[in-house]
Amino acid sequence: MDKYTLEELKKEISDCIDDDDDILTQFIESDDLRKEISDSELFESIVQKLKKYMFQELWNNETQ
């Protein structure tokens, strides 16, 4: 398994957002998600934000 610095991970996620086909950005605009990830200072924060914008929003929409 490759190891990334936090900045490398942010760059990889940003690249994934660029290549996204409305999966990562289904509930948040790409620029907003990119900013959220960029502003993260911890790995755990990145995970929480991805969960929030990808899974929690999906769950909220399905339960309404």
N, CA, C and O atoms as a DFTB+ gen file, in Angstrom:
256 C
 N C O
     1  1       0.843      -1.171       0.000
     2  2       0.000       0.000       0.000
     3  2       0.893       1.240       0.000
     4  3       1.861       1.335       0.755
     5  1       0.545       2.166      -0.852
     6  2       1.311       3.413      -0.922
     7  2       0.997       4.291       0.280
     8  3      -0.100       4.256       0.837
     9  1       1.985       5.071       0.655
    10  2       1.791       6.043       1.725
    11  2       1.836       7.432       1.124
    12  3       2.661       7.722       0.257
    13  1       0.955       8.275       1.585
    14  2       0.871       9.643       1.098
    15  2       1.073      10.613       2.243
    16  3       0.672      10.346       3.376
    17  1       1.693      11.736       1.942
    18  2       1.631      12.841       2.884
    19  2       0.218      13.412       2.778
    20  3      -0.509      13.089       1.839
    21  1      -0.165      14.235       3.709
    22  2      -1.500      14.823       3.671
    23  2      -1.693      15.643       2.398
    24  3      -2.758      15.594       1.784
    25  1      -0.683      16.386       2.006
    26  2      -0.780      17.202       0.794
    27  2      -0.893      16.329      -0.460
    28  3      -1.637      16.661      -1.383
    29  1      -0.165      15.231      -0.493
    30  2      -0.283      14.316      -1.630
    31  2      -1.680      13.704      -1.704
    32  3      -2.245      13.557      -2.787
    33  1      -2.223      13.354      -0.558
    34  2      -3.569      12.804      -0.516
    35  2      -4.597      13.831      -0.993
    36  3      -5.497      13.500      -1.763
    37  1      -4.463      15.047      -0.544
    38  2      -5.366      16.112      -0.994
    39  2      -5.296      16.277      -2.510
    40  3      -6.318      16.471      -3.167
    41  1      -4.097      16.200      -3.053
    42  2      -3.916      16.322      -4.502
    43  2      -4.576      15.157      -5.226
    44  3      -5.232      15.358      -6.249
    45  1      -4.414      13.959      -4.718
    46  2      -5.041      12.781      -5.324
    47  2      -6.569      12.907      -5.300
    48  3      -7.238      12.597      -6.286
    49  1      -7.104      13.355      -4.191
    50  2      -8.552      13.528      -4.092
    51  2      -9.016      14.622      -5.040
    52  3     -10.048      14.481      -5.695
    53  1      -8.267      15.698      -5.116
    54  2      -8.606      16.771      -6.045
    55  2      -8.625      16.259      -7.489
    56  3      -9.506      16.623      -8.268
    57  1      -7.662      15.422      -7.838
    58  2      -7.631      14.825      -9.171
    59  2      -8.863      13.941      -9.396
    60  3      -9.437      13.927     -10.485
    61  1      -9.256      13.212      -8.364
    62  2     -10.459      12.377      -8.473
    63  2     -11.701      13.244      -8.663
    64  3     -12.605      12.880      -9.415
    65  1     -11.745      14.367      -7.996
    66  2     -12.872      15.294      -8.156
    67  2     -12.896      15.814      -9.594
    68  3     -13.963      15.932     -10.197
    69  1     -11.735      16.120     -10.134
    70  2     -11.655      16.586     -11.528
    71  2     -12.202      15.540     -12.505
    72  3     -12.857      15.878     -13.491
    73  1     -11.926      14.281     -12.218
    74  2     -12.338      13.187     -13.104
    75  2     -13.722      12.631     -12.768
    76  3     -14.201      11.700     -13.415
    77  1     -14.341      13.199     -11.774
    78  2     -15.597      12.673     -11.251
    79  2     -16.733      12.743     -12.273
    80  3     -16.824      13.672     -13.076
    81  1     -17.582      11.738     -12.211
    82  2     -18.769      11.675     -13.064
    83  2     -20.024      11.746     -12.182
    84  3     -20.910      10.895     -12.259
    85  1     -20.070      12.777     -11.352
    86  2     -21.214      13.049     -10.479
    87  2     -21.420      11.983      -9.404
    88  3     -22.552      11.715      -9.002
    89  1     -20.354      11.391      -8.952
    90  2     -20.443      10.472      -7.815
    91  2     -19.992      11.212      -6.562
    92  3     -20.744      11.332      -5.595
    93  1     -18.767      11.703      -6.589
    94  2     -18.269      12.494      -5.456
    95  2     -19.030      13.802      -5.315
    96  3     -19.188      14.321      -4.210
    97  1     -19.487      14.319      -6.411
    98  2     -20.093      15.660      -6.418
    99  2     -21.608      15.620      -6.619
   100  3     -22.200      16.576      -7.121
   101  1     -22.213      14.536      -6.233
   102  2     -23.654      14.415      -6.394
   103  2     -24.414      15.389      -5.499
   104  3     -25.474      15.883      -5.884
   105  1     -23.885      15.669      -4.312
   106  2     -24.584      16.511      -3.348
   107  2     -23.846      17.787      -2.988
   108  3     -24.308      18.559      -2.147
   109  1     -22.712      18.012      -3.613
   110  2     -21.919      19.212      -3.346
   111  2     -21.189      19.578      -4.641
   112  3     -20.759      18.703      -5.393
   113  1     -21.059      20.854      -4.884
   114  2     -20.338      21.304      -6.079
   115  2     -18.854      20.951      -5.959
   116  3     -18.293      20.928      -4.864
   117  1     -18.245      20.683      -7.087
   118  2     -16.845      20.255      -7.077
   119  2     -15.924      21.277      -6.422
   120  3     -15.033      20.900      -5.662
   121  1     -16.121      22.550      -6.700
   122  2     -15.263      23.576      -6.083
   123  2     -15.433      23.607      -4.566
   124  3     -14.466      23.813      -3.831
   125  1     -16.648      23.405      -4.107
   126  2     -16.899      23.396      -2.664
   127  2     -16.260      22.178      -2.004
   128  3     -15.659      22.292      -0.935
   129  1     -16.387      21.021      -2.633
   130  2     -15.762      19.820      -2.079
   131  2     -14.245      19.952      -2.097
   132  3     -13.574      19.597      -1.128
   133  1     -13.715      20.455      -3.181
   134  2     -12.266      20.652      -3.280
   135  2     -11.778      21.573      -2.157
   136  3     -10.731      21.315      -1.563
   137  1     -12.517      22.633      -1.862
   138  2     -12.145      23.557      -0.786
   139  2     -12.215      22.863       0.575
   140  3     -11.327      23.026       1.412
   141  1     -13.276      22.092       0.785
   142  2     -13.414      21.356       2.050
   143  2     -12.208      20.436       2.275
   144  3     -11.655      20.375       3.373
   145  1     -11.820      19.736       1.236
   146  2     -10.673      18.826       1.352
   147  2      -9.382      19.618       1.537
   148  3      -8.545      19.267       2.369
   149  1      -9.228      20.658       0.781
   150  2      -8.029      21.484       0.863
   151  2      -7.847      22.103       2.250
   152  3      -6.725      22.235       2.739
   153  1      -8.952      22.477       2.869
   154  2      -8.900      23.109       4.193
   155  2      -8.652      22.114       5.325
   156  3      -8.383      22.522       6.455
   157  1      -8.738      20.849       5.044
   158  2      -8.543      19.816       6.071
   159  2      -7.095      19.776       6.514
   160  3      -6.169      19.881       5.710
   161  1      -6.929      19.623       7.804
   162  2      -5.575      19.569       8.359
   163  2      -5.201      18.195       8.900
   164  3      -4.064      17.959       9.310
   165  1      -6.180      17.294       8.892
   166  2      -5.945      15.938       9.373
   167  2      -6.579      14.937       8.432
   168  3      -7.574      15.237       7.771
   169  1      -6.006      13.753       8.372
   170  2      -6.579      12.684       7.575
   171  2      -8.018      12.406       8.011
   172  3      -8.906      12.242       7.175
   173  1      -8.236      12.357       9.310
   174  2      -9.564      12.075       9.845
   175  2     -10.594      13.100       9.372
   176  3     -11.753      12.762       9.132
   177  1     -10.170      14.324       9.244
   178  2     -11.052      15.382       8.764
   179  2     -11.459      15.141       7.310
   180  3     -12.612      15.357       6.938
   181  1     -10.518      14.699       6.504
   182  2     -10.823      14.373       5.112
   183  2     -11.846      13.248       5.059
   184  3     -12.820      13.328       4.311
   185  1     -11.633      12.209       5.841
   186  2     -12.555      11.072       5.868
   187  2     -13.944      11.536       6.301
   188  3     -14.940      11.153       5.688
   189  1     -14.021      12.342       7.330
   190  2     -15.316      12.839       7.810
   191  2     -16.033      13.650       6.732
   192  3     -17.241      13.504       6.541
   193  1     -15.306      14.483       6.047
   194  2     -15.929      15.313       5.010
   195  2     -16.399      14.480       3.833
   196  3     -17.478      14.726       3.294
   197  1     -15.610      13.504       3.430
   198  2     -16.043      12.630       2.343
   199  2     -17.285      11.845       2.753
   200  3     -18.224      11.705       1.969
   201  1     -17.286      11.340       3.967
   202  2     -18.474      10.633       4.454
   203  2     -19.683      11.555       4.481
   204  3     -20.778      11.173       4.070
   205  1     -19.478      12.746       4.958
   206  2     -20.585      13.704       5.062
   207  2     -21.191      14.004       3.696
   208  3     -22.408      13.937       3.525
   209  1     -20.365      14.325       2.752
   210  2     -20.867      14.778       1.460
   211  2     -21.205      13.648       0.505
   212  3     -21.910      13.866      -0.480
   213  1     -20.728      12.469       0.770
   214  2     -21.052      11.366      -0.133
   215  2     -22.100      10.442       0.477
   216  3     -23.082      10.104      -0.183
   217  1     -21.905      10.038       1.707
   218  2     -22.767       9.022       2.278
   219  2     -23.899       9.591       3.119
   220  3     -25.040       9.140       3.016
   221  1     -23.594      10.565       3.939
   222  2     -24.633      11.113       4.798
   223  2     -25.713      11.807       3.979
   224  3     -26.900      11.655       4.268
   225  1     -25.323      12.556       2.977
   226  2     -26.309      13.231       2.141
   227  2     -27.147      12.217       1.372
   228  3     -28.351      12.405       1.198
   229  1     -26.521      11.159       0.918
   230  2     -27.258      10.100       0.241
   231  2     -28.273       9.483       1.196
   232  3     -29.439       9.304       0.844
   233  1     -27.826       9.163       2.394
   234  2     -28.716       8.598       3.406
   235  2     -29.867       9.551       3.704
   236  3     -31.020       9.127       3.783
   237  1     -29.564      10.832       3.869
   238  2     -30.613      11.821       4.152
   239  2     -31.650      11.865       3.035
   240  3     -32.849      11.938       3.301
   241  1     -31.199      11.822       1.809
   242  2     -32.117      11.874       0.671
   243  2     -32.989      10.622       0.580
   244  3     -34.155      10.705       0.194
   245  1     -32.437       9.482       0.927
   246  2     -33.201       8.239       0.841
   247  2     -34.230       8.111       1.971
   248  3     -35.243       7.430       1.815
   249  1     -33.974       8.752       3.079
   250  2     -34.887       8.623       4.215
   251  2     -35.950       9.705       4.250
   252  3     -36.794       9.713       5.146
   253  1     -35.922      10.605       3.306
   254  2     -36.924      11.675       3.281
   255  2     -38.161      11.247       2.543
   256  3     -39.109      12.023       2.423
